[in-house]
Amino acid sequence: FYLGHGLVVPLVWVVTVFTQFGVDVLFAALGSELFPTSQRSTASSLRTIVATVSVAAGLALEGSLHAVFGSHGEAIAAMSLVALASPFVLLWLVPETSGLPLEEIAPDLD
C-alpha cells in the first residue's frame, strides 16, 4: 500500500477497509463464543487492553524501523510482513467451534 503507485493504491485501500470491518466482526463473534457467559465481559475488556497496548507497541516499533529504513512507508511495509504469519498462528491456537453447542465450547465455571 505504501509502496504502490497509481490506481493500485485506492483499490488496495478499499480492500483493506472492508477486510478490517470483517475481521472486527469475526473477532467479536469469536470472543463471544470462546468464553463462558460469566467471563465474557472480562475477556472483552482484556481484548481491548491488548489491542491498545499492541497499537502503542506498533507505533514504537515503527519509529525504530523508521530510523533503520529512513522512510515511514518502508518501515510500515516491513512491519506488515508479520501479518503473513498470522493465519498460521490462528490455525494453531484458535479452536474450531462450528457445529458445537455453546455449553461444550465454553462451559460455565460455577
C-alpha positions as CSV (number, residue, x, y, z in Angstrom):
1,F,0.0,0.0,0.0
2,Y,2.7,2.5,1.0
3,L,5.0,1.4,-1.9
4,G,2.3,1.2,-4.6
5,H,1.6,3.6,-7.4
6,G,-1.4,4.7,-9.5
7,L,-4.8,3.0,-9.4
8,V,-3.5,0.1,-7.2
9,V,-3.3,2.3,-4.1
10,P,-7.1,3.2,-3.8
11,L,-8.1,-0.4,-4.7
12,V,-5.9,-1.9,-2.0
13,W,-7.2,0.7,0.5
14,V,-10.8,-0.3,-0.3
15,V,-10.0,-4.0,0.2
16,T,-8.1,-3.2,3.4
17,V,-11.1,-1.2,4.9
18,F,-13.6,-4.0,4.0
19,T,-11.3,-6.6,5.4
20,Q,-10.8,-4.7,8.6
21,F,-14.6,-4.4,9.1
22,G,-14.9,-8.2,8.5
23,V,-12.1,-9.0,11.0
24,D,-13.6,-6.8,13.7
25,V,-17.0,-8.7,13.4
26,L,-15.2,-12.1,13.4
27,F,-13.1,-11.2,16.5
28,A,-16.2,-10.0,18.3
29,A,-18.1,-13.2,17.5
30,L,-15.3,-15.5,18.3
31,G,-14.6,-13.7,21.5
32,S,-18.2,-14.3,22.5
33,E,-18.1,-18.0,21.7
34,L,-14.8,-18.9,23.4
35,F,-15.6,-17.6,26.9
36,P,-18.4,-18.6,29.3
37,T,-21.2,-16.1,29.8
38,S,-19.9,-15.2,33.2
39,Q,-16.5,-14.2,31.8
40,R,-17.3,-12.6,28.5
41,S,-17.2,-9.0,29.8
42,T,-13.7,-9.6,31.4
43,A,-12.5,-11.2,28.2
44,S,-13.8,-8.3,26.1
45,S,-12.0,-5.9,28.4
46,L,-8.8,-7.9,28.1
47,R,-9.0,-7.9,24.3
48,T,-9.4,-4.1,24.4
49,I,-6.4,-3.7,26.7
50,V,-4.3,-6.0,24.5
51,A,-5.3,-4.1,21.4
52,T,-4.4,-0.7,22.9
53,V,-1.0,-2.0,24.1
54,S,-0.4,-3.5,20.7
55,V,-1.1,-0.3,18.9
56,A,1.3,1.6,21.2
57,A,4.0,-1.1,20.7
58,G,3.4,-0.9,16.9
59,L,3.9,2.8,16.9
60,A,7.1,2.5,18.9
61,L,8.4,-0.3,16.6
62,E,7.6,1.8,13.5
63,G,9.6,4.7,15.0
64,S,12.5,2.4,15.5
65,L,12.2,0.9,12.0
66,H,11.9,4.4,10.5
67,A,15.4,5.1,11.9
68,V,16.7,2.0,10.1
69,F,14.9,2.4,6.8
70,G,14.7,6.2,6.6
71,S,11.1,6.1,5.4
72,H,7.7,5.6,7.1
73,G,6.4,3.7,4.1
74,E,9.2,1.2,4.1
75,A,9.1,0.8,7.9
76,I,5.3,0.0,7.7
77,A,5.8,-2.3,4.8
78,A,8.5,-4.2,6.7
79,M,6.2,-4.5,9.7
80,S,3.3,-5.8,7.6
81,L,5.4,-8.9,6.7
82,V,4.5,-10.2,10.2
83,A,0.9,-10.4,9.1
84,L,1.8,-13.2,6.7
85,A,2.3,-15.5,9.7
86,S,-1.0,-14.6,11.4
87,P,-3.2,-17.2,9.6
88,F,-0.9,-20.0,10.7
89,V,-0.8,-18.7,14.3
90,L,-4.6,-18.6,14.3
91,L,-5.0,-22.1,12.8
92,W,-2.6,-23.3,15.5
93,L,-4.1,-21.5,18.6
94,V,-7.8,-20.9,17.9
95,P,-10.1,-23.9,18.3
96,E,-12.7,-24.8,15.8
97,T,-16.2,-24.0,17.1
98,S,-18.5,-24.7,14.2
99,G,-21.2,-27.3,14.9
100,L,-20.5,-27.3,18.7
101,P,-23.1,-26.2,21.3
102,L,-22.1,-23.2,23.4
103,E,-22.1,-25.3,26.5
104,E,-19.4,-27.5,25.1
105,I,-17.3,-24.7,23.7
106,A,-17.3,-22.6,26.9
107,P,-18.9,-24.2,29.9
108,D,-19.8,-22.0,32.9
109,L,-17.3,-22.4,35.7
110,D,-19.6,-22.2,38.7
